């Protein structure tokens, strides 16, 4: 099982997402739920393509934390 950090960003027209550990794998959508679903599918598709092409599957190297300030 592989785990990858996915970053979600609010845009003027909806949301976008990317994974720093999987270059070129991005997604967009009108809602956060839409982009969550499409990003999950995008990662699956991207990794399957890498396997078919004999490429090395990237390891998770990034992590994130949320800091709260008053």
CHARMM internal coordinates of N, CA and C (Angstrom, degrees):
IC EDIT
DIST 1 N 1 CA 1.4506
DIST 1 CA 1 C 1.5225
ANGL 1 N 1 CA 1 C 108.41
DIST 1 C 2 N 1.3059
ANGL 1 CA 1 C 2 N 116.08
DIHE 1 N 1 CA 1 C 2 N 132.20
DIST 2 N 2 CA 1.4601
ANGL 1 C 2 N 2 CA 122.70
DIHE 1 CA 1 C 2 N 2 CA 177.64
DIST 2 CA 2 C 1.5226
ANGL 2 N 2 CA 2 C 108.73
DIHE 1 C 2 N 2 CA 2 C -110.05
DIST 2 C 3 N 1.3206
ANGL 2 CA 2 C 3 N 115.54
DIHE 2 N 2 CA 2 C 3 N 145.61
DIST 3 N 3 CA 1.4552
ANGL 2 C 3 N 3 CA 121.67
DIHE 2 CA 2 C 3 N 3 CA 175.25
DIST 3 CA 3 C 1.5164
ANGL 3 N 3 CA 3 C 107.90
DIHE 2 C 3 N 3 CA 3 C -124.87
DIST 3 C 4 N 1.3315
ANGL 3 CA 3 C 4 N 116.15
DIHE 3 N 3 CA 3 C 4 N 138.25
DIST 4 N 4 CA 1.4553
ANGL 3 C 4 N 4 CA 121.32
DIHE 3 CA 3 C 4 N 4 CA 179.56
DIST 4 CA 4 C 1.5233
ANGL 4 N 4 CA 4 C 110.14
DIHE 3 C 4 N 4 CA 4 C -132.72
DIST 4 C 5 N 1.3090
ANGL 4 CA 4 C 5 N 115.40
DIHE 4 N 4 CA 4 C 5 N 139.09
DIST 5 N 5 CA 1.4560
ANGL 4 C 5 N 5 CA 121.23
DIHE 4 CA 4 C 5 N 5 CA 173.71
DIST 5 CA 5 C 1.5286
ANGL 5 N 5 CA 5 C 108.39
DIHE 4 C 5 N 5 CA 5 C -70.64
DIST 5 C 6 N 1.3262
ANGL 5 CA 5 C 6 N 116.58
DIHE 5 N 5 CA 5 C 6 N 133.81
DIST 6 N 6 CA 1.4657
ANGL 5 C 6 N 6 CA 121.81
DIHE 5 CA 5 C 6 N 6 CA 174.79
DIST 6 CA 6 C 1.5140
ANGL 6 N 6 CA 6 C 106.99
DIHE 5 C 6 N 6 CA 6 C -122.77
DIST 6 C 7 N 1.3344
ANGL 6 CA 6 C 7 N 115.56
DIHE 6 N 6 CA 6 C 7 N 130.43
DIST 7 N 7 CA 1.4598
ANGL 6 C 7 N 7 CA 122.13
DIHE 6 CA 6 C 7 N 7 CA -179.85
DIST 7 CA 7 C 1.5243
ANGL 7 N 7 CA 7 C 108.09
DIHE 6 C 7 N 7 CA 7 C -103.91
DIST 7 C 8 N 1.3293
ANGL 7 CA 7 C 8 N 116.13
DIHE 7 N 7 CA 7 C 8 N 128.08
DIST 8 N 8 CA 1.4644
ANGL 7 C 8 N 8 CA 122.40
DIHE 7 CA 7 C 8 N 8 CA 177.86
DIST 8 CA 8 C 1.5214
ANGL 8 N 8 CA 8 C 108.41
DIHE 7 C 8 N 8 CA 8 C -108.66
DIST 8 C 9 N 1.3217
ANGL 8 CA 8 C 9 N 115.72
DIHE 8 N 8 CA 8 C 9 N 136.06
DIST 9 N 9 CA 1.4630
ANGL 8 C 9 N 9 CA 121.16
DIHE 8 CA 8 C 9 N 9 CA 179.04
DIST 9 CA 9 C 1.5221
ANGL 9 N 9 CA 9 C 110.25
DIHE 8 C 9 N 9 CA 9 C -131.21
DIST 9 C 10 N 1.3080
ANGL 9 CA 9 C 10 N 115.85
DIHE 9 N 9 CA 9 C 10 N 138.48
DIST 10 N 10 CA 1.4700
ANGL 9 C 10 N 10 CA 121.80
DIHE 9 CA 9 C 10 N 10 CA 173.86
DIST 10 CA 10 C 1.5226
ANGL 10 N 10 CA 10 C 107.73
DIHE 9 C 10 N 10 CA 10 C -76.87
DIST 10 C 11 N 1.3225
ANGL 10 CA 10 C 11 N 116.16
DIHE 10 N 10 CA 10 C 11 N 135.57
DIST 11 N 11 CA 1.4604
ANGL 10 C 11 N 11 CA 121.49
DIHE 10 CA 10 C 11 N 11 CA 177.46
DIST 11 CA 11 C 1.5274
ANGL 11 N 11 CA 11 C 109.15
DIHE 10 C 11 N 11 CA 11 C -120.48
DIST 11 C 12 N 1.3172
ANGL 11 CA 11 C 12 N 116.82
DIHE 11 N 11 CA 11 C 12 N 177.67
DIST 12 N 12 CA 1.4720
ANGL 11 C 12 N 12 CA 120.90
DIHE 11 CA 11 C 12 N 12 CA 178.21
DIST 12 CA 12 C 1.5262
ANGL 12 N 12 CA 12 C 111.85
DIHE 11 C 12 N 12 CA 12 C -64.49
DIST 12 C 13 N 1.3344
ANGL 12 CA 12 C 13 N 116.60
DIHE 12 N 12 CA 12 C 13 N -28.08
DIST 13 N 13 CA 1.4631
ANGL 12 C 13 N 13 CA 119.89
DIHE 12 CA 12 C 13 N 13 CA -175.42
DIST 13 CA 13 C 1.5267
ANGL 13 N 13 CA 13 C 114.05
DIHE 12 C 13 N 13 CA 13 C -112.84
DIST 13 C 14 N 1.3269
ANGL 13 CA 13 C 14 N 118.32
DIHE 13 N 13 CA 13 C 14 N 3.10
DIST 14 N 14 CA 1.4599
ANGL 13 C 14 N 14 CA 120.80
DIHE 13 CA 13 C 14 N 14 CA -179.15
DIST 14 CA 14 C 1.5100
ANGL 14 N 14 CA 14 C 111.49
DIHE 13 C 14 N 14 CA 14 C 157.18
DIST 14 C 15 N 1.3280
ANGL 14 CA 14 C 15 N 115.95
DIHE 14 N 14 CA 14 C 15 N -120.77
DIST 15 N 15 CA 1.4654
ANGL 14 C 15 N 15 CA 121.91
DIHE 14 CA 14 C 15 N 15 CA -178.09
DIST 15 CA 15 C 1.5131
ANGL 15 N 15 CA 15 C 110.26
DIHE 14 C 15 N 15 CA 15 C -139.65
DIST 15 C 16 N 1.3237
ANGL 15 CA 15 C 16 N 114.93
DIHE 15 N 15 CA 15 C 16 N 155.75
DIST 16 N 16 CA 1.4606
ANGL 15 C 16 N 16 CA 121.06
DIHE 15 CA 15 C 16 N 16 CA 172.16
DIST 16 CA 16 C 1.5199
ANGL 16 N 16 CA 16 C 107.83
DIHE 15 C 16 N 16 CA 16 C -133.11
DIST 16 C 17 N 1.3258
ANGL 16 CA 16 C 17 N 115.36
DIHE 16 N 16 CA 16 C 17 N 161.65
DIST 17 N 17 CA 1.4589
ANGL 16 C 17 N 17 CA 120.47
DIHE 16 CA 16 C 17 N 17 CA 179.97
DIST 17 CA 17 C 1.5200
ANGL 17 N 17 CA 17 C 109.04
DIHE 16 C 17 N 17 CA 17 C -147.23
DIST 17 C 18 N 1.3339
ANGL 17 CA 17 C 18 N 115.15
DIHE 17 N 17 CA 17 C 18 N 151.02
DIST 18 N 18 CA 1.4558
ANGL 17 C 18 N 18 CA 121.03
DIHE 17 CA 17 C 18 N 18 CA 174.57
DIST 18 CA 18 C 1.5241
ANGL 18 N 18 CA 18 C 108.68
DIHE 17 C 18 N 18 CA 18 C -154.54
DIST 18 C 19 N 1.3094
ANGL 18 CA 18 C 19 N 115.56
DIHE 18 N 18 CA 18 C 19 N 161.49
DIST 19 N 19 CA 1.4576
ANGL 18 C 19 N 19 CA 121.48
DIHE 18 CA 18 C 19 N 19 CA 176.29
DIST 19 CA 19 C 1.5206
ANGL 19 N 19 CA 19 C 107.96
DIHE 18 C 19 N 19 CA 19 C -118.61
DIST 19 C 20 N 1.3327
ANGL 19 CA 19 C 20 N 117.88
DIHE 19 N 19 CA 19 C 20 N 117.18
DIST 20 N 20 CA 1.4656
ANGL 19 C 20 N 20 CA 120.11
DIHE 19 CA 19 C 20 N 20 CA -178.97
DIST 20 CA 20 C 1.5323
ANGL 20 N 20 CA 20 C 113.53
DIHE 19 C 20 N 20 CA 20 C -59.30
DIST 20 C 21 N 1.3203
ANGL 20 CA 20 C 21 N 117.85
DIHE 20 N 20 CA 20 C 21 N -25.89
DIST 21 N 21 CA 1.4572
ANGL 20 C 21 N 21 CA 121.50
DIHE 20 CA 20 C 21 N 21 CA -178.64
DIST 21 CA 21 C 1.5281
ANGL 21 N 21 CA 21 C 113.74
DIHE 20 C 21 N 21 CA 21 C -84.78
DIST 21 C 22 N 1.3257
ANGL 21 CA 21 C 22 N 116.82
DIHE 21 N 21 CA 21 C 22 N -9.63
DIST 22 N 22 CA 1.4657
ANGL 21 C 22 N 22 CA 120.73
DIHE 21 CA 21 C 22 N 22 CA -178.63
DIST 22 CA 22 C 1.5325
ANGL 22 N 22 CA 22 C 108.04
DIHE 21 C 22 N 22 CA 22 C -125.74
DIST 22 C 23 N 1.3263
ANGL 22 CA 22 C 23 N 117.93
DIHE 22 N 22 CA 22 C 23 N 80.91
DIST 23 N 23 CA 1.4621
ANGL 22 C 23 N 23 CA 121.25
DIHE 22 CA 22 C 23 N 23 CA -177.53
DIST 23 CA 23 C 1.5292
ANGL 23 N 23 CA 23 C 112.43
DIHE 22 C 23 N 23 CA 23 C -53.78
DIST 23 C 24 N 1.3133
ANGL 23 CA 23 C 24 N 115.79
DIHE 23 N 23 CA 23 C 24 N 135.06
DIST 24 N 24 CA 1.4578
ANGL 23 C 24 N 24 CA 121.69
DIHE 23 CA 23 C 24 N 24 CA 177.89
DIST 24 CA 24 C 1.5109
ANGL 24 N 24 CA 24 C 114.85
DIHE 23 C 24 N 24 CA 24 C 86.17
DIST 24 C 25 N 1.3007
ANGL 24 CA 24 C 25 N 118.04
DIHE 24 N 24 CA 24 C 25 N -3.20
DIST 25 N 25 CA 1.4666
ANGL 24 C 25 N 25 CA 121.56
DIHE 24 CA 24 C 25 N 25 CA -179.77
DIST 25 CA 25 C 1.5215
ANGL 25 N 25 CA 25 C 108.33
DIHE 24 C 25 N 25 CA 25 C -98.67
DIST 25 C 26 N 1.3343
ANGL 25 CA 25 C 26 N 115.47
DIHE 25 N 25 CA 25 C 26 N 105.32
DIST 26 N 26 CA 1.4623
ANGL 25 C 26 N 26 CA 121.66
DIHE 25 CA 25 C 26 N 26 CA -177.19
DIST 26 CA 26 C 1.5147
ANGL 26 N 26 CA 26 C 110.31
DIHE 25 C 26 N 26 CA 26 C -136.00
DIST 26 C 27 N 1.3201
ANGL 26 CA 26 C 27 N 115.78
DIHE 26 N 26 CA 26 C 27 N 166.60
DIST 27 N 27 CA 1.4567
ANGL 26 C 27 N 27 CA 120.64
DIHE 26 CA 26 C 27 N 27 CA 177.73
DIST 27 CA 27 C 1.5160
ANGL 27 N 27 CA 27 C 109.23
DIHE 26 C 27 N 27 CA 27 C -153.78
DIST 27 C 28 N 1.3201
ANGL 27 CA 27 C 28 N 115.80
DIHE 27 N 27 CA 27 C 28 N 156.11
DIST 28 N 28 CA 1.4642
ANGL 27 C 28 N 28 CA 121.33
DIHE 27 CA 27 C 28 N 28 CA 175.23
DIST 28 CA 28 C 1.5208
ANGL 28 N 28 CA 28 C 108.79
DIHE 27 C 28 N 28 CA 28 C -137.29
DIST 28 C 29 N 1.3232
ANGL 28 CA 28 C 29 N 115.95
DIHE 28 N 28 CA 28 C 29 N 160.17
DIST 29 N 29 CA 1.4512
ANGL 28 C 29 N 29 CA 120.49
DIHE 28 CA 28 C 29 N 29 CA 178.00
DIST 29 CA 29 C 1.5125
ANGL 29 N 29 CA 29 C 111.14
DIHE 28 C 29 N 29 CA 29 C -168.43
DIST 29 C 30 N 1.3141
ANGL 29 CA 29 C 30 N 115.94
DIHE 29 N 29 CA 29 C 30 N 164.37
DIST 30 N 30 CA 1.4677
ANGL 29 C 30 N 30 CA 120.23
DIHE 29 CA 29 C 30 N 30 CA 179.70
DIST 30 CA 30 C 1.5131
ANGL 30 N 30 CA 30 C 112.27
DIHE 29 C 30 N 30 CA 30 C -75.35
DIST 30 C 31 N 1.3513
ANGL 30 CA 30 C 31 N 117.07
DIHE 30 N 30 CA 30 C 31 N -31.32
DIST 31 N 31 CA 1.4627
ANGL 30 C 31 N 31 CA 120.97
DIHE 30 CA 30 C 31 N 31 CA 179.16
DIST 31 CA 31 C 1.5303
ANGL 31 N 31 CA 31 C 109.02
DIHE 30 C 31 N 31 CA 31 C -123.10
DIST 31 C 32 N 1.3295
ANGL 31 CA 31 C 32 N 115.75
DIHE 31 N 31 CA 31 C 32 N 162.86
DIST 32 N 32 CA 1.4629
ANGL 31 C 32 N 32 CA 119.16
DIHE 31 CA 31 C 32 N 32 CA 178.97
DIST 32 CA 32 C 1.5277
ANGL 32 N 32 CA 32 C 109.96
DIHE 31 C 32 N 32 CA 32 C -64.69
DIST 32 C 33 N 1.3181
ANGL 32 CA 32 C 33 N 116.93
DIHE 32 N 32 CA 32 C 33 N -41.11
DIST 33 N 33 CA 1.4598
ANGL 32 C 33 N 33 CA 120.25
DIHE 32 CA 32 C 33 N 33 CA 178.86
DIST 33 CA 33 C 1.5321
ANGL 33 N 33 CA 33 C 110.89
DIHE 32 C 33 N 33 CA 33 C -60.65
DIST 33 C 34 N 1.3186
ANGL 33 CA 33 C 34 N 116.86
DIHE 33 N 33 CA 33 C 34 N -41.86
DIST 34 N 34 CA 1.4610
ANGL 33 C 34 N 34 CA 121.43
DIHE 33 CA 33 C 34 N 34 CA 178.86
DIST 34 CA 34 C 1.5291
ANGL 34 N 34 CA 34 C 110.63
DIHE 33 C 34 N 34 CA 34 C -61.24
DIST 34 C 35 N 1.3204
ANGL 34 CA 34 C 35 N 116.85
DIHE 34 N 34 CA 34 C 35 N -45.03
DIST 35 N 35 CA 1.4648
ANGL 34 C 35 N 35 CA 119.37
DIHE 34 CA 34 C 35 N 35 CA -178.31
DIST 35 CA 35 C 1.5328
ANGL 35 N 35 CA 35 C 110.84
DIHE 34 C 35 N 35 CA 35 C -72.94
DIST 35 C 36 N 1.3251
ANGL 35 CA 35 C 36 N 118.40
DIHE 35 N 35 CA 35 C 36 N -30.70
DIST 36 N 36 CA 1.4671
ANGL 35 C 36 N 36 CA 120.32
DIHE 35 CA 35 C 36 N 36 CA 175.46
DIST 36 CA 36 C 1.5272
ANGL 36 N 36 CA 36 C 110.33
DIHE 35 C 36 N 36 CA 36 C -61.53
DIST 36 C 37 N 1.3120
ANGL 36 CA 36 C 37 N 115.92
DIHE 36 N 36 CA 36 C 37 N -46.68
DIST 37 N 37 CA 1.4671
ANGL 36 C 37 N 37 CA 120.99
DIHE 36 CA 36 C 37 N 37 CA -179.79
DIST 37 CA 37 C 1.5313
ANGL 37 N 37 CA 37 C 111.59
DIHE 36 C 37 N 37 CA 37 C -65.38
DIST 37 C 38 N 1.3140
ANGL 37 CA 37 C 38 N 116.00
DIHE 37 N 37 CA 37 C 38 N -45.42
DIST 38 N 38 CA 1.4641
ANGL 37 C 38 N 38 CA 118.62
DIHE 37 CA 37 C 38 N 38 CA -177.55
DIST 38 CA 38 C 1.5300
ANGL 38 N 38 CA 38 C 111.52
DIHE 37 C 38 N 38 CA 38 C -70.68
DIST 38 C 39 N 1.3319
ANGL 38 CA 38 C 39 N 117.95
DIHE 38 N 38 CA 38 C 39 N -31.18
DIST 39 N 39 CA 1.4635
ANGL 38 C 39 N 39 CA 119.93
DIHE 38 CA 38 C 39 N 39 CA 177.77
DIST 39 CA 39 C 1.5256
ANGL 39 N 39 CA 39 C 110.50
DIHE 38 C 39 N 39 CA 39 C -69.88
DIST 39 C 40 N 1.3090
ANGL 39 CA 39 C 40 N 117.43
DIHE 39 N 39 CA 39 C 40 N -39.23
DIST 40 N 40 CA 1.4657
ANGL 39 C 40 N 40 CA 121.20
DIHE 39 CA 39 C 40 N 40 CA 176.49
DIST 40 CA 40 C 1.5345
ANGL 40 N 40 CA 40 C 109.85
DIHE 39 C 40 N 40 CA 40 C -58.22
DIST 40 C 41 N 1.3223
ANGL 40 CA 40 C 41 N 115.76
DIHE 40 N 40 CA 40 C 41 N -46.76
DIST 41 N 41 CA 1.4661
ANGL 40 C 41 N 41 CA 120.99
DIHE 40 CA 40 C 41 N 41 CA 178.51
DIST 41 CA 41 C 1.5201
ANGL 41 N 41 CA 41 C 111.13
DIHE 40 C 41 N 41 CA 41 C -65.81
DIST 41 C 42 N 1.3238
ANGL 41 CA 41 C 42 N 117.13
DIHE 41 N 41 CA 41 C 42 N -38.51
DIST 42 N 42 CA 1.4669
ANGL 41 C 42 N 42 CA 121.40
DIHE 41 CA 41 C 42 N 42 CA -179.86
DIST 42 CA 42 C 1.5272
ANGL 42 N 42 CA 42 C 110.79
DIHE 41 C 42 N 42 CA 42 C -63.32
DIST 42 C 43 N 1.3290
ANGL 42 CA 42 C 43 N 116.87
DIHE 42 N 42 CA 42 C 43 N -42.12
DIST 43 N 43 CA 1.4670
ANGL 42 C 43 N 43 CA 120.05
DIHE 42 CA 42 C 43 N 43 CA 178.73
DIST 43 CA 43 C 1.5261
ANGL 43 N 43 CA 43 C 110.15
DIHE 42 C 43 N 43 CA 43 C -64.51
DIST 43 C 44 N 1.3296
ANGL 43 CA 43 C 44 N 117.17
DIHE 43 N 43 CA 43 C 44 N -45.52
DIST 44 N 44 CA 1.4728
ANGL 43 C 44 N 44 CA 120.36
DIHE 43 CA 43 C 44 N 44 CA 178.21
DIST 44 CA 44 C 1.5226
ANGL 44 N 44 CA 44 C 110.67
DIHE 43 C 44 N 44 CA 44 C -57.34
DIST 44 C 45 N 1.3165
ANGL 44 CA 44 C 45 N 116.73
DIHE 44 N 44 CA 44 C 45 N -48.33
DIST 45 N 45 CA 1.4627
ANGL 44 C 45 N 45 CA 122.39
DIHE 44 CA 44 C 45 N 45 CA -178.45
DIST 45 CA 45 C 1.5223
ANGL 45 N 45 CA 45 C 110.67
DIHE 44 C 45 N 45 CA 45 C -63.16
DIST 45 C 46 N 1.3301
ANGL 45 CA 45 C 46 N 116.45
DIHE 45 N 45 CA 45 C 46 N -43.80
DIST 46 N 46 CA 1.4617
ANGL 45 C 46 N 46 CA 122.09
DIHE 45 CA 45 C 46 N 46 CA -178.80
DIST 46 CA 46 C 1.5323
ANGL 46 N 46 CA 46 C 110.63
DIHE 45 C 46 N 46 CA 46 C -62.21
DIST 46 C 47 N 1.3361
ANGL 46 CA 46 C 47 N 116.88
DIHE 46 N 46 CA 46 C 47 N -47.27
DIST 47 N 47 CA 1.4590
ANGL 46 C 47 N 47 CA 120.70
DIHE 46 CA 46 C 47 N 47 CA -179.03
DIST 47 CA 47 C 1.5273
ANGL 47 N 47 CA 47 C 111.66
DIHE 46 C 47 N 47 CA 47 C -66.72
DIST 47 C 48 N 1.3273
ANGL 47 CA 47 C 48 N 117.90
DIHE 47 N 47 CA 47 C 48 N -38.57
DIST 48 N 48 CA 1.4650
ANGL 47 C 48 N 48 CA 121.20
DIHE 47 CA 47 C 48 N 48 CA 176.74
DIST 48 CA 48 C 1.5233
ANGL 48 N 48 CA 48 C 110.48
DIHE 47 C 48 N 48 CA 48 C -61.45
DIST 48 C 49 N 1.3281
ANGL 48 CA 48 C 49 N 116.54
DIHE 48 N 48 CA 48 C 49 N -42.46
DIST 49 N 49 CA 1.4606
ANGL 48 C 49 N 49 CA 120.95
DIHE 48 CA 48 C 49 N 49 CA 178.01
DIST 49 CA 49 C 1.5192
ANGL 49 N 49 CA 49 C 112.07
DIHE 48 C 49 N 49 CA 49 C -63.82
DIST 49 C 50 N 1.3211
ANGL 49 CA 49 C 50 N 116.15
DIHE 49 N 49 CA 49 C 50 N -39.83
DIST 50 N 50 CA 1.4639
ANGL 49 C 50 N 50 CA 119.84
DIHE 49 CA 49 C 50 N 50 CA 178.00
DIST 50 CA 50 C 1.5312
ANGL 50 N 50 CA 50 C 110.44
DIHE 49 C 50 N 50 CA 50 C -63.80
DIST 50 C 51 N 1.3337
ANGL 50 CA 50 C 51 N 117.22
DIHE 50 N 50 CA 50 C 51 N -41.89
DIST 51 N 51 CA 1.4682
ANGL 50 C 51 N 51 CA 121.22
DIHE 50 CA 50 C 51 N 51 CA 178.49
DIST 51 CA 51 C 1.5250
ANGL 51 N 51 CA 51 C 110.62
DIHE 50 C 51 N 51 CA 51 C -62.11
DIST 51 C 52 N 1.3403
ANGL 51 CA 51 C 52 N 116.21
DIHE 51 N 51 CA 51 C 52 N -46.70
DIST 52 N 52 CA 1.4716
ANGL 51 C 52 N 52 CA 121.01
DIHE 51 CA 51 C 52 N 52 CA -179.65
DIST 52 CA 52 C 1.5218
ANGL 52 N 52 CA 52 C 111.46
DIHE 51 C 52 N 52 CA 52 C -60.66
DIST 52 C 53 N 1.3266
ANGL 52 CA 52 C 53 N 116.82
DIHE 52 N 52 CA 52 C 53 N -34.51
DIST 53 N 53 CA 1.4635
ANGL 52 C 53 N 53 CA 121.52
DIHE 52 CA 52 C 53 N 53 CA -179.73
DIST 53 CA 53 C 1.5229
ANGL 53 N 53 CA 53 C 112.82
DIHE 52 C 53 N 53 CA 53 C -85.26
DIST 53 C 54 N 1.3367
ANGL 53 CA 53 C 54 N 116.90
DIHE 53 N 53 CA 53 C 54 N 2.61
DIST 54 N 54 CA 1.4529
ANGL 53 C 54 N 54 CA 120.78
DIHE 53 CA 53 C 54 N 54 CA 178.89
DIST 54 CA 54 C 1.5190
ANGL 54 N 54 CA 54 C 113.92
DIHE 53 C 54 N 54 CA 54 C 73.39
DIST 54 C 55 N 1.3092
ANGL 54 CA 54 C 55 N 116.52
DIHE 54 N 54 CA 54 C 55 N 20.21
DIST 55 N 55 CA 1.4591
ANGL 54 C 55 N 55 CA 120.75
DIHE 54 CA 54 C 55 N 55 CA -179.96
DIST 55 CA 55 C 1.5239
ANGL 55 N 55 CA 55 C 110.27
DIHE 54 C 55 N 55 CA 55 C -85.26
DIST 55 C 56 N 1.3033
ANGL 55 CA 55 C 56 N 115.42
DIHE 55 N 55 CA 55 C 56 N 154.95
DIST 56 N 56 CA 1.4540
ANGL 55 C 56 N 56 CA 121.68
DIHE 55 CA 55 C 56 N 56 CA 177.92
DIST 56 CA 56 C 1.5301
ANGL 56 N 56 CA 56 C 109.20
DIHE 55 C 56 N 56 CA 56 C -75.26
DIST 56 C 57 N 1.3283
ANGL 56 CA 56 C 57 N 116.97
DIHE 56 N 56 CA 56 C 57 N 132.35
DIST 57 N 57 CA 1.4649
ANGL 56 C 57 N 57 CA 122.12
DIHE 56 CA 56 C 57 N 57 CA 178.60
DIST 57 CA 57 C 1.5338
ANGL 57 N 57 CA 57 C 107.91
DIHE 56 C 57 N 57 CA 57 C -75.61
DIST 57 C 58 N 1.3399
ANGL 57 CA 57 C 58 N 117.41
DIHE 57 N 57 CA 57 C 58 N 127.91
DIST 58 N 58 CA 1.4637
ANGL 57 C 58 N 58 CA 119.66
DIHE 57 CA 57 C 58 N 58 CA -177.14
DIST 58 CA 58 C 1.5257
ANGL 58 N 58 CA 58 C 112.85
DIHE 57 C 58 N 58 CA 58 C -65.92
DIST 58 C 59 N 1.3239
ANGL 58 CA 58 C 59 N 115.09
DIHE 58 N 58 CA 58 C 59 N 147.34
DIST 59 N 59 CA 1.4611
ANGL 58 C 59 N 59 CA 121.19
DIHE 58 CA 58 C 59 N 59 CA 175.10
DIST 59 CA 59 C 1.5194
ANGL 59 N 59 CA 59 C 108.98
DIHE 58 C 59 N 59 CA 59 C -91.11
DIST 59 C 60 N 1.3092
ANGL 59 CA 59 C 60 N 115.63
DIHE 59 N 59 CA 59 C 60 N 156.08
DIST 60 N 60 CA 1.4576
ANGL 59 C 60 N 60 CA 120.56
DIHE 59 CA 59 C 60 N 60 CA 175.84
DIST 60 CA 60 C 1.5231
ANGL 60 N 60 CA 60 C 107.81
DIHE 59 C 60 N 60 CA 60 C -72.35
DIST 60 C 61 N 1.3282
ANGL 60 CA 60 C 61 N 115.67
DIHE 60 N 60 CA 60 C 61 N 124.33
DIST 61 N 61 CA 1.4638
ANGL 60 C 61 N 61 CA 119.88
DIHE 60 CA 60 C 61 N 61 CA 178.80
DIST 61 CA 61 C 1.5293
ANGL 61 N 61 CA 61 C 111.72
DIHE 60 C 61 N 61 CA 61 C -126.39
DIST 61 C 62 N 1.3176
ANGL 61 CA 61 C 62 N 116.80
DIHE 61 N 61 CA 61 C 62 N -8.77
DIST 62 N 62 CA 1.4487
ANGL 61 C 62 N 62 CA 119.56
DIHE 61 CA 61 C 62 N 62 CA -177.40
DIST 62 CA 62 C 1.5352
ANGL 62 N 62 CA 62 C 110.31
DIHE 61 C 62 N 62 CA 62 C -109.42
DIST 62 C 63 N 1.3132
ANGL 62 CA 62 C 63 N 114.37
DIHE 62 N 62 CA 62 C 63 N 155.74
DIST 63 N 63 CA 1.4665
ANGL 62 C 63 N 63 CA 122.16
DIHE 62 CA 62 C 63 N 63 CA 176.41
DIST 63 CA 63 C 1.5198
ANGL 63 N 63 CA 63 C 107.26
DIHE 62 C 63 N 63 CA 63 C -144.58
DIST 63 C 64 N 1.3073
ANGL 63 CA 63 C 64 N 116.56
DIHE 63 N 63 CA 63 C 64 N 164.39
DIST 64 N 64 CA 1.4550
ANGL 63 C 64 N 64 CA 120.03
DIHE 63 CA 63 C 64 N 64 CA -179.27
DIST 64 CA 64 C 1.5161
ANGL 64 N 64 CA 64 C 109.83
DIHE 63 C 64 N 64 CA 64 C -143.80
DIST 64 C 65 N 1.2970
ANGL 64 CA 64 C 65 N 115.52
DIHE 64 N 64 CA 64 C 65 N 153.08
DIST 65 N 65 CA 1.4615
ANGL 64 C 65 N 65 CA 123.43
DIHE 64 CA 64 C 65 N 65 CA 174.52
DIST 65 CA 65 C 1.5224
ANGL 65 N 65 CA 65 C 107.25
DIHE 64 C 65 N 65 CA 65 C -136.91
DIST 65 C 66 N 1.2980
ANGL 65 CA 65 C 66 N 115.85
DIHE 65 N 65 CA 65 C 66 N 152.81
DIST 66 N 66 CA 1.4645
ANGL 65 C 66 N 66 CA 121.32
DIHE 65 CA 65 C 66 N 66 CA 175.60
DIST 66 CA 66 C 1.5209
ANGL 66 N 66 CA 66 C 107.14
DIHE 65 C 66 N 66 CA 66 C -109.79
DIST 66 C 67 N 1.3071
ANGL 66 CA 66 C 67 N 116.18
DIHE 66 N 66 CA 66 C 67 N 125.31
DIST 67 N 67 CA 1.4694
ANGL 66 C 67 N 67 CA 121.35
DIHE 66 CA 66 C 67 N 67 CA 176.93
DIST 67 CA 67 C 1.5269
ANGL 67 N 67 CA 67 C 108.32
DIHE 66 C 67 N 67 CA 67 C -103.83
DIST 67 C 68 N 1.3102
ANGL 67 CA 67 C 68 N 116.78
DIHE 67 N 67 CA 67 C 68 N 139.26
DIST 68 N 68 CA 1.4624
ANGL 67 C 68 N 68 CA 122.42
DIHE 67 CA 67 C 68 N 68 CA -179.48
DIST 68 CA 68 C 1.5143
ANGL 68 N 68 CA 68 C 108.98
DIHE 67 C 68 N 68 CA 68 C -112.32
DIST 68 C 69 N 1.3092
ANGL 68 CA 68 C 69 N 116.04
DIHE 68 N 68 CA 68 C 69 N 129.86
DIST 69 N 69 CA 1.4663
ANGL 68 C 69 N 69 CA 122.18
DIHE 68 CA 68 C 69 N 69 CA 179.68
DIST 69 CA 69 C 1.5141
ANGL 69 N 69 CA 69 C 109.41
DIHE 68 C 69 N 69 CA 69 C -121.97
DIST 69 C 70 N 1.3207
ANGL 69 CA 69 C 70 N 116.75
DIHE 69 N 69 CA 69 C 70 N 146.46
DIST 70 N 70 CA 1.4635
ANGL 69 C 70 N 70 CA 122.09
DIHE 69 CA 69 C 70 N 70 CA 175.67
DIST 70 CA 70 C 1.5023
ANGL 70 N 70 CA 70 C 110.88
DIHE 69 C 70 N 70 CA 70 C -90.75
END
COOR INIT
IC SEED 1 N 1 CA 1 C
IC BUILD
